[in-house]
Amino acid sequence: MLIKGASILQNGELKKGLDIQIIDHKISAVGRELQAPERNDLIIDATGKLAIPGLVNGHTHLAMTLLRGYADDMELMPWLQEKIWPIEAKLTASDIRAGVRLGCLELIRFGITCYNDMYYFMDETARATREMGIRGVLSGVLFDMRPELLAEVEPFLRRWKDDPLIRPAVGPHAVYTCSEETLLRAKELAQRYQAALHIHLSETRDEVDSFVNQSHMTPVEYLDALGLLGPRTAAAHCVWLTPSDIRTLAELQVNVIHCPTSNLKLASGISPVDRLLDAGANVCLGTDGVSSNNNMSIFSEMKMAALVQKGNRGPTILPAAQVWKMATQNSYRAFGLDIGLAPGSLADLALIDLSRPWFSPESNHLSHLVYSMAGGVDTTICNGRVLMENGIVPGEAEILEDAQRSFERLTAS
């Protein structure tokens, strides 16, 4: 494959007229006047398009796209107990397939080539994700209220450990839903299979206060004592943290997944991202599930992340370049992804139409990506496969119809 005449941001400066040569699953060359590797290879005209490396959604529950708009304007625990958990009890494998394909469609349209997920029916999730052609770091959720789920983790890790797109992981839900025994078993499995460990951490003030009153430790201190924190841990939310918690997360190289839109919508609070970054923590971005967001756009998360911190601390906090790093380099580090617009990197990238009004005037394209981007992803490529070209994703109508059918079945009284 050859991408001709793209613009690329290099050190904040826009370089125009560059070609990107792709062989198999990797970028083989970036330069001018490159040739297609083979005579009949696909050539994509990227004139007037900005090439960006594929984005990562660091925390979501992809099949919950089926519940978009279903339970809005509620606080977290009533939202879970009264709406989400009851409807999740009705989910079938076919619902999961419909929701995951809808979610992947949305990720592709936002230039996202990898997502980190925690949910049910992970084999079905993995199959649907692989079919759609994007990468997934997938962990089946663990709750003490569903003890049978624990037995499914190890077989899932074995089945998918060598897949080129699917990376199986371990997903204990949170300290308030998992016993010490469950958390230690999750840690043991993650260590044995060198897998990522994905957990919700210190999301709401009530959650943290209740835990401290019972155990006389913060959730971060507790997980540290159990040995669950480290460079393979993805800790979602991290809103209510003490200064000691912040130091611990940074020192242990935990990957903090900031979900600003979901945290604001559920009134969970605002994560101290500026202090986490100052301490040296690796902070990434996620959307959470669309039932608490309500979309999968990392562009929206970038803008929201910057604005909420500025509202707290002033306009110089979290500038565009730092937010862009959270969405790209920090996320690649968190999930072990060799992504970038350079020879040898995975061929995960997107092309954005620069003729859209939110990229005019041509002044600061990095600023436009973080603060102005309102659409215009034209082409998305993952692992060297074109998933969307000229705004067209094959099979989109069928995906939307399947999702509607599943939603109507789940919400029927």
N, C-alpha and C positions, 0 to 999 in steps of 0.2 A: 504494500500500500504506500502511496505517496500523497502527502498533503502539501499543496502548492500555494505559495504566496501568503502565508499566514503572518499575522503580527504576534509578537511575543514580548512580554514584559521581562526585561533583564535589568536587575538592580533599580527597579522603579522607572526605567526608561523604555519607551515603546520602540521596538525594532520591527521594521516592516519588511515584507517580501521574503520571508524565510520559508524554506521547505522542511518538512518533517518526514523522514523515511522510516517506515515500519517494516520489520521482517519478523514473521511469526508473532510473538507476543510482546516484543520489545521495540523500543525506538533504536534504530541503528545509526541514524545520522541526523543532524540539524544543520542546515546551511543554505547556500544559494545555488540555484541551478542543479539541484540533485535530480537523479534519474530514478524511475520506478525500478524496484529490484528485479521484477520479471516483466516480460512484454505485455501480458494480459492483466497485470495488477490494477487494482482500483486506484484511480487518481481523483482526489477531492480538491476542487478549486476553493481555496480559503481566502481569496481576495476580499478584503474588507472585513475579515473575521479575526477575532482575537483568540489565540490558542491558550488555554489554561490547563494545568494539570488537573486530573480528576479530583473532585472534592470527596470528603468523607463525612458521613453522618455518624457521629461517635456514640450516640445513644438513642435508640428508638425501639418501638414494638410494632413492627411493620404491618402485621396483619390487622392491627387496630385502625388502619385506614378505613375499614368497614364501618367504624363507629364515628366517622367525622360528623360533627354537629349533633351527635346523639345526646350528649350529657354535658352541655355547656354551663358555665357560670355557677360552679359549685366549688366548695373547698375540697381538699384532697381526700380526707378520710370518708366523708359522706359520698363523695364522687365514686370512690372505690367500692364502699360497702353497699350502697343503695343502687348503683347503676352498673358499674363496670364488672365487678365480680359476678353478679347474677347473670348478666348476658354472656359472659365468658364461659359459664357453665354449660351453655347451649352449643358452643362451638364444635364443629366437626372438621375433619381433615379437608373436606371440599371448601368449607368457609375459609380456612387458613390459606389454601391455594388461591382462592379468589382475592383475599385481602393482600397477600404477599405480591401477587402479580400487579394489583393496582398500586401498591406501594412502590414496587420496582419501576413501574411506568412513570410515577411521579419523580422518583430519584433520577431517572434517566433524563427527564425533561429539565431538571435543575443541574445537570452536569455532575451528578454524584455517582461515583463508580464503585464505592464500597460503603457498607453500613455495618454497624455493630448492634446486634439485636438480642433481646431476651423475651421469650414468649413460649407458647405451647406448640405441640406438633412440629418439632424441629426438623424431622426428616422431610415432612411435606414442605416446610419452609425452605430447606436446602434444595430440594428438587425444583421448586418453583423459581428460586433465585438463580440457580444454574441455568434453567431454561431461558430466563430473561437476560442472562449474560453478564450480570454484575457480581461483584465480590461481596461475600457476607461473612462476618465474624459472628457465629450463631451459637447462642446458649439457651438451652431449655431452662425455663424458670423453675426455681426450687422454693416451695413453701412447706412448712410443717403441716398446714391444713390439707395438703395433697401429698402424703408420704410416698405414694406410688411413683411420683415423678423422679425421685432419687435413683431408683433402679434403672431409669432410662438413660442416665447421663453417660455411663461408661460405654455401653453399646454404641451410642451416637458418636462419641469421641473416636472409637475404633473405626466405624464405618466411613467417616468423612476425613480422616486425618491426612490422606494423601491427595485430596481433590485440589485441582489448581485454583478454583474460585472460592471454595467453601473452607473456612477455618473453624472447626468446632471448638467451643469454649464451655465454661462452666458458669452458671448464673444463679447463685443464691440471691433471692430477691432483696432482702434487707435484714438488719439486725432485729427488727421488731416482728418479722414473720418467720425467721429461721432460728432454731435452737442452736446452742453451742455444738451439739453433736452434728447437726446438719452442716453447719459452717466448717467444722473440722473435716468432715467427709468431702465437702466441696474443695477445700484446700488440698487434701490428699490427692484427689483426682486431677486437679489442675497441675500439681507438681509432677505426678506420675507421667502425664501426657504432655508436659510442657505447654499447657494450654492457657489461654487468657482466662481471667476470672472477672466477671462483670457483676456489679452490685450497686444498688441504690444506697446512697450514704448521706445522712444528715440533711434530709430534704426539707423538713418542716421543723418549726420551733417546738411544737407540741411533741413530735417524735423524739427530739433530742432531750427535752426537759424530762419527759416520762422515763426515758432510758437512764438518764443520769440519776434520777430519784430512786430508781430500782437497783442500779448496779454501782452507783458512785463512780462511774466512768463515762466519758463521752463515747459515742459510737466509734469514733476514730481510735481512741485509746483502747477500746475493747477489741477491735479488729487487729490492731497492732499487737496486743497481748496474745492473740490467737495465731499470729503469723500470717494473716491474710493480705497484708499490704505489701506491695512491691511493684517492680517495673512491668509486670504482666497484669496488674490490676487496673481495670477501668472503673472508676468510682463516679457514678452519675450524680449530679446536682451539687453536693457539697456546699450547701447554703449557710447552715448554722455551724460555724467553726470557731473554736477558740484560737488564740495566737499559738498555743502549743500544738493544736491540731494542724494548723497551717504549716508549721515547721516540720511536723512528722510526715505529712503528705509530700512535702518537697524533698526531705532527706531520704525517704524511702522510694522516691521516683515513681510515685503513684500517678497514673494518668487521670486527671480530673476532667470530667466531661460536663461542661457548662451548658445548661439548657435554659437560657434566659426567658424565652417566650412562655414556655410551659410554667416556669417558676412564677412568672408574673400573673399568668391567667389563673392559676390555682392559688394565688396569693401566698405562695410558700416563702417568698422573700427574695433577696438579691444576694447572690454569691459574692464573697469578697475577692473577686478575680484579680483586682489590682494587687492586693496583698499576697495572693498566691503566686502571681508572676514575679513580684519583687523577691519572694523567698526562693524562687527558682523552680517552682512546680511546673510540670508539663500540663498546660491547660488547653483542652480541645473544645470543640463545639458539637452539640447534638440538638435535635429537635424535640426529643421525647416522642411519644405516639401522637398521631394527629388528633386523637380525641381530647388532647390537652394542649393543642398548639394553634392552628389546625392544618398546617401543611408541612412539607418536608424540605423547605428551602433553607439551605445553609447560608444563602445570601441574606435572607431575612434575619437569621440568627446573628450573622456578623454585625449587621446594623444595630440590632437590638442590644447585643452585648456591649457595643461601644457606647450607645446612648445611655443605658442604665448606669454604667460606671461614671460617665461624665456628669449625669444628673446628681450622683452622690458626691463626687470628688472634684469636679471641674472639667473644663473643656479640653485640657491637654492630656487627660488620662485615656489610655487605650487608643492610641492613634490608629489610623487605617492599616498601616504596615504591620503593626503588632496583631491586629485582629485577623488580617489575612494569613499571618504565620500560624495563628491558632487553627485556622480552617485547613491549612495545608501541611506545612512541615511538622508542626506539633502532632497532628493527627497521624501522619505517616510514621512518625517515631512511635506513637502509642500502639499502633497495630502492625508494626514491622513491615511497612510497605515501601518498596523502592519505586516511588513515583516522582516524576519530574520531567521537564522537557529537555532531556539531555540523553545522549547516546548511552545505552545500557539500561535505561529506566524502563519500567513496565509501560506498555502502550495503553495507558489510561489517561484520557484527555477529553476536553470539550472545546468546541468552537462557538464563539459568541459573536453575534451580529453587531458590529460597531456602528451600523447606520441607524440604530434605534435612538430616539431623541435623548434618552437618559445618558448617552455617551457623548453628547454634544454640549458645549464646545469641546474640542480635543485639548484637554488641559492636563488632568491628573487621572489617568485610567485606573490606578489602584484605588483612589478615592471613589471613583465612579462604581467600581465593583463592590465596594463595601457599603457606600451610602446611597447610591442611585439605582443600582441594578433592579429592574422591575420585570425582567423577562428577556428573551432573545437568545437563549441557548439554542443553537442551530443544529449542532451535531455532537453526539456523545459516542465515544469509543472506549471500550474496556477490554483489556487483554488482547488488543489487536483486532477486535471485532466491532464493526459499526452497529450500534444499537439504535441510533437515530440519525437521520441525515435529512437536511432541509426541513427540519421540524416534524418529520414523519417517523413514527414508531410502528412497524408492522404489527397488525393484530390488535391495535388499540381499541377498536369498537367492541370486539369480543370481550376484552378485559373489563371494560366498563359495564357491559351487560351482565357478566358473571358477578361482578361486585354488587350491582343493584339487586340481583336475585337473592344473594346471600344476606344482604342487609334486610330485605323485606321479610325473609324467613326468620331471622334472628329477632326482629322487633315485632313480629306478629303477636297479638295478644292471645 
